[in-house]
């Protein structure tokens, strides 16, 4: 199943702008960082500025960069559906304020044009049904996807899979190919039920998406995530594994059957390279606390593969030693760069959580969603002027804070000429 290379296709990373209601309510069961920091003060302004700095960092390497807007919060429609009043559980009330759409790795699953039967890039918005605070994101996320990827000659945007099958998007999906614009092997990773934390990606959801996207059977692989990884806090596969072009960077305990997974990848994607970190060198606990694999594995314009990791990796002795040893070798990953996304990390999301990878022709995307220095400066200005500096737990539910959050988002939409998303 070989097709001609589409040379105008590049990987675009669409980062979520951290919303003005960013808070630490600890709503995500199985996300250890989120639950550990529940009830702490959050810093939405710093969080959003850290996110923009990361996007600027990627643009400086020559990586195509896009963005998605914060969703409307608090979600009044969801509160009405809950018949919310003074007796409503605080966690449900907090769910209406959640800024978790910032983690756009959960926005959708993406199959680029070289992989699909009709030669279009297909995107299926994730239903996120496992966690109540995220289950009401998809309609507003879908609205953004339909605007950003409105060109039906290049894109097909799909509604979510049925809610009886949990789907959490690209965080459980990987792609392996000799280059971004070449036909690829798409790897879907799912969890089994029965562990201490929910398995958020259902196998049937992944299979539905593969069929919906028109993927050939010989170019897909369905792999079970290791139960011990989920139990250790790897609530998504991208906490323990990441791919870029023909490289799989993975922890030894990422998959239920690692040897079988590697063999299947090598059979279906000849030339694929597996870079495995042993449990002896880096434990699952260190993996989850540092987010070593929740990194952006990128190919900058100089062609030398680069791993963009959070600052927490440098602070972890075992992780940092492994990275230095890797760089001293002759492997495919040639550089490690560090970014500060501390506010996102404290709520359980690293550099990879903050971005959705879309292989497409940037010219086919609605240009309002493509980042450049002028838009980055406009975002920084609005955030610096209108995002709350901090939010205390007892402010969630406040009418005054709600008014400020709505006003801040409206000003950002206006600055970016996307007021139709109000």
C-alpha positions in Angstrom: 0.0 0.0 0.0 2.5 2.6 -1.1 1.5 6.0 -2.3 3.4 8.9 -3.7 4.9 11.2 -1.1 2.9 14.4 -0.6 5.7 16.9 -0.3 3.6 19.8 0.8 2.5 17.9 4.0 4.3 18.7 7.3 3.6 18.0 10.9 1.8 20.9 12.6 1.6 20.9 16.4 -1.6 22.5 17.6 -1.2 23.5 21.2 -4.1 24.4 23.6 -3.9 27.9 25.0 -4.3 27.5 28.8 -7.7 28.9 29.7 -8.4 31.7 32.3 -10.2 29.2 34.6 -7.1 26.9 35.0 -7.5 25.4 38.5 -6.4 22.5 40.6 -9.6 20.6 41.5 -8.0 17.1 41.3 -10.8 15.7 39.1 -8.9 13.2 37.1 -8.7 9.8 38.8 -5.5 8.0 37.9 -3.7 11.2 37.1 -1.4 11.3 40.1 -0.1 14.9 39.7 -3.6 16.2 39.4 -4.9 14.5 42.5 -1.8 15.2 44.4 -2.1 19.0 43.9 -5.9 19.1 44.4 -6.9 22.2 46.4 -3.7 24.2 45.7 -3.7 27.7 44.3 -3.4 27.7 40.5 -1.8 30.4 38.3 -3.6 30.7 35.0 -1.6 33.6 33.7 1.7 31.9 34.3 0.4 28.7 32.9 -0.8 30.3 29.6 2.4 32.3 29.2 4.5 29.1 29.7 2.4 27.4 27.0 3.0 30.3 24.5 6.7 30.2 25.4 6.8 26.5 24.5 5.1 27.2 21.2 7.7 29.9 20.4 10.4 27.5 21.3 9.1 25.0 18.7 8.7 27.7 16.1 12.3 28.7 16.6 13.3 25.1 15.6 11.3 25.5 12.4 8.4 23.4 13.5 5.0 24.4 12.1 2.8 25.6 15.1 -0.9 26.1 15.5 -3.2 26.6 18.5 -6.7 26.0 19.8 -8.7 28.3 21.9 -9.9 27.8 25.5 -13.5 26.5 25.7 -16.2 28.6 27.2 -16.1 28.3 31.0 -18.0 27.9 33.3 -20.1 25.7 31.1 -23.6 26.9 32.0 -25.3 24.4 29.7 -23.6 21.5 31.5 -24.6 22.9 34.9 -28.2 23.2 33.7 -28.1 19.6 32.5 -27.1 18.6 36.0 -29.9 20.7 37.6 -27.0 22.2 39.6 -27.9 24.0 42.9 -26.4 24.5 46.3 -26.6 20.8 47.0 -24.5 19.8 43.9 -21.3 17.9 44.6 -18.3 20.3 44.6 -16.5 18.1 42.0 -19.4 18.4 39.6 -19.5 22.1 40.1 -15.8 22.3 39.5 -16.2 20.2 36.3 -18.0 23.1 34.7 -14.9 25.3 35.3 -12.3 22.8 34.1 -9.7 24.2 31.7 -8.6 20.7 30.7 -9.2 21.3 27.0 -5.7 22.9 27.1 -4.4 19.3 26.7 -5.2 19.0 23.0 -3.6 15.6 22.7 -7.1 14.5 23.9 -8.9 16.7 21.4 -9.1 14.2 18.6 -7.5 11.2 16.8 -5.8 12.2 13.5 -5.1 10.1 10.4 -3.1 12.0 7.8 -3.9 11.9 4.1 -1.2 9.4 3.1 -2.8 6.8 5.4 -6.4 7.1 4.4 -8.5 5.5 1.6 -9.8 8.8 0.3 -6.5 10.7 0.6 -7.9 13.2 3.1 -6.7 14.0 6.6 -9.4 12.5 9.0 -10.0 13.8 12.5 -12.4 12.3 15.0 -13.2 14.4 18.0 -12.7 12.4 21.3 -15.7 11.8 23.5 -13.7 11.8 26.8 -16.6 10.1 28.5 -14.6 8.4 31.3 -14.1 11.6 33.3 -17.2 13.8 33.9 -15.3 17.0 33.9 -14.1 16.3 30.3 -17.2 14.6 29.0 -18.8 17.9 28.0 -15.8 19.2 26.0 -16.4 17.6 22.7 -19.1 19.8 21.2 -17.0 23.0 21.6 -13.9 21.2 20.5 -15.7 19.9 17.4 -16.8 23.4 16.6 -13.1 24.5 16.5 -12.0 21.5 14.4 -14.8 22.2 11.9 -13.6 25.8 11.5 -9.8 25.1 11.5 -10.1 22.2 9.1 -13.1 23.3 7.0 -11.5 22.7 3.7 -13.3 19.4 2.7 -10.9 18.9 -0.2 -8.2 18.2 2.4 -10.0 17.3 5.7 -12.8 15.1 7.0 -13.9 16.0 10.6 -16.0 13.4 12.4 -18.3 13.5 15.4 -17.2 11.3 18.4 -17.6 7.5 18.6 -20.7 6.4 20.6 -20.3 7.2 24.3 -20.5 3.6 25.4 -16.9 3.3 24.1 -14.4 5.6 25.8 -12.1 7.5 23.5 -9.4 10.0 24.7 -7.8 10.9 21.4 -4.3 11.1 20.1 -2.8 10.5 23.6 -3.4 6.8 22.8 -2.5 6.8 19.1 0.9 6.7 17.5 2.2 6.9 13.9 5.3 5.4 12.4 6.6 6.2 8.9 9.9 6.9 7.2 8.7 10.6 7.0 5.7 12.5 8.1 4.4 12.8 4.5 4.8 9.1 3.8 2.2 6.3 4.3 2.4 5.1 7.9 1.6 2.4 10.4 -1.0 3.7 12.8 -0.7 2.2 16.3 -3.8 2.4 18.6 -3.2 1.7 22.3 -6.0 0.6 24.6 -6.5 -0.4 28.2 -8.3 -3.3 29.9 -10.8 -2.8 32.6 -10.3 -4.0 36.2 -7.3 -2.1 37.5 -7.2 0.5 40.3 -7.7 3.3 37.8 -10.0 3.5 34.8 -8.7 2.3 31.4 -9.7 5.4 29.5 -9.2 4.2 25.9 -11.4 1.3 24.8 -10.3 -1.1 22.1 -13.6 -0.8 20.3 -13.3 3.0 20.2 -10.0 2.7 18.5 -11.3 0.1 16.0 -14.2 2.3 15.1 -11.9 5.2 14.4 -9.6 3.1 12.3 -12.6 2.0 10.1 -14.1 5.5 10.0 -10.8 6.9 8.8 -10.5 4.4 6.0 -7.2 2.8 7.3 -6.1 -0.4 5.6 -5.9 -3.5 7.9 -2.3 -4.1 7.1 -1.4 -0.5 8.2 -2.9 -0.6 11.7 -2.0 -2.2 14.9 -4.0 -2.5 18.1 -1.9 -2.8 21.2 -2.8 -3.3 24.9 -1.3 -0.9 27.4 0.4 -2.6 30.3 -1.9 -2.7 33.3 1.0 -1.9 35.6 1.6 1.3 33.7 -2.0 2.4 34.2 -1.7 1.5 37.9 1.5 3.6 38.2 -0.3 6.7 36.8 0.2 6.3 33.1 -3.5 7.2 32.4 -2.7 7.7 28.7 -0.2 5.9 26.5 1.7 9.1 25.8 2.9 9.1 29.5 5.0 6.0 28.6 5.6 6.1 24.9 5.9 8.5 22.0 6.7 8.2 18.3 8.2 10.5 15.6 8.8 9.4 12.0 10.2 5.9 12.2 11.2 6.0 15.9 9.3 4.6 18.9 10.6 6.0 22.2 9.2 3.8 24.9 9.4 2.5 28.5 10.0 -1.2 28.9 6.7 -1.5 30.7 4.5 0.6 28.4 2.8 -2.4 26.7 1.3 -5.6 28.0 3.4 -7.6 25.5 6.4 -5.4 24.6 8.3 -8.1 22.6 5.2 -8.9 20.5 4.5 -5.2 20.0 8.0 -4.5 18.8 7.9 -7.5 16.4 4.6 -6.5 15.0 5.8 -2.9 14.4 9.0 -4.1 12.7 7.0 -6.5 10.5 4.4 -3.8 9.4 6.9 -0.9 9.4 10.3 -2.1 8.1 13.0 0.2 9.3 11.3 1.3 12.5 13.6 1.9 15.4 12.7 1.2 19.0 14.4 3.2 21.7 13.5 1.4 24.9 14.2 2.7 28.4 14.6 -0.2 30.8 12.7 -0.3 34.1 16.0 -0.9 35.8 17.4 2.4 34.6 14.2 4.4 35.0 11.3 3.1 37.1 7.6 3.7 36.2 7.4 5.9 39.3 10.2 8.1 37.9 8.7 8.0 34.5 5.4 9.3 35.7 6.8 12.0 38.0 9.2 13.3 35.3 7.0 12.8 32.3 10.0 11.7 30.3 7.8 10.2 27.5 5.2 12.9 27.7 7.6 14.9 25.6 7.5 16.2 22.1 9.7 14.1 19.8 10.3 16.4 16.8 12.3 16.7 13.6 13.3 20.3 13.3 14.3 21.8 10.0 18.0 20.8 10.6 16.8 17.1 10.4 18.3 16.1 13.8 15.6 14.5 15.9 15.0 16.4 19.2 13.2 15.4 22.4 11.5 18.4 24.1 11.1 17.5 27.8 9.8 19.3 30.9 12.1 20.8 33.4 11.1 18.0 35.8 13.3 15.6 33.8 16.4 17.5 34.7 15.5 17.3 38.4 15.2 13.5 38.3 18.6 11.9 38.7 17.7 8.6 37.1 16.0 10.2 34.1 18.7 12.9 33.5 21.4 10.2 33.6 19.6 8.1 31.1 19.1 11.1 28.8 22.8 12.0 29.0 23.9 8.4 28.3 21.5 8.4 25.3 23.0 11.5 23.9 26.5 10.1 24.3 25.5 7.2 22.1 24.7 7.1 18.4 20.9 6.7 18.5 18.3 8.5 16.4 17.5 11.1 19.0 20.3 13.6 18.8 19.2 16.5 21.1 17.3 17.1 24.3 15.7 20.5 24.9 14.0 21.6 28.1 10.9 23.7 28.5 9.1 25.1 31.6 5.5 24.0 31.7 5.4 23.7 35.5 1.8 24.9 35.8 0.5 22.3 33.3 2.7 19.6 35.0 1.2 20.3 38.4 -2.2 19.5 36.9 -0.9 16.3 35.2 0.0 17.4 31.7 3.4 17.6 30.1 4.6 19.0 26.7 3.0 16.2 24.7 -0.4 16.6 26.5 -0.5 20.2 25.3 -0.4 19.5 21.6 -2.3 17.7 18.8 -0.2 16.6 15.9 -1.7 17.1 12.5 0.2 16.2 9.3 -1.3 18.5 6.7 -0.5 21.3 4.3 -0.5 24.4 6.5 -2.0 26.4 3.6 -5.1 24.3 3.8 -5.7 25.2 7.5 -7.8 28.2 8.5 -4.9 30.6 9.0 -6.4 32.1 12.1 -5.3 28.9 13.9 -1.7 29.0 12.7 0.7 30.7 15.0 3.3 33.3 14.1 5.2 35.9 16.1 2.5 38.5 15.7 -0.3 36.2 17.0 2.0 34.9 19.8 2.5 38.5 20.9 -1.3 39.2 20.8 -2.0 36.1 22.9 0.7 37.1 25.4 -0.8 40.7 25.6 -4.3 39.5 26.3 -3.2 36.9 28.8 -1.0 39.4 30.6 -3.8 41.9 30.9 -6.9 39.7 31.5 -6.0 36.2 32.8 -6.3 35.8 36.5 -2.9 35.8 38.2 -4.1 33.1 40.6 -7.2 31.1 41.6 -7.9 29.8 45.0 -10.1 26.7 45.5 -12.9 28.7 47.2 -13.2 31.0 44.2 -14.6 28.2 41.9 -18.3 29.0 41.6 -17.8 32.7 42.2 -19.9 35.0 40.0 -17.2 37.6 40.0 -14.6 35.0 38.8 -17.0 33.7 36.2 -17.5 37.2 34.7 -13.7 37.7 34.6 -13.1 34.4 32.9 -15.7 35.0 30.3 -14.4 38.5 29.6 -10.8 37.3 29.3 -11.8 34.6 26.8 -13.9 37.0 24.7 -11.0 39.4 24.5 -8.7 36.7 23.2 -11.3 35.6 20.6 -11.6 39.2 19.5 -7.8 39.6 19.3 -7.5 36.5 17.1 -10.6 37.3 15.0 -12.4 34.2 16.1 -15.5 35.7 17.7 -17.8 33.1 16.1 -16.6 30.8 18.8 -18.3 32.8 21.6 
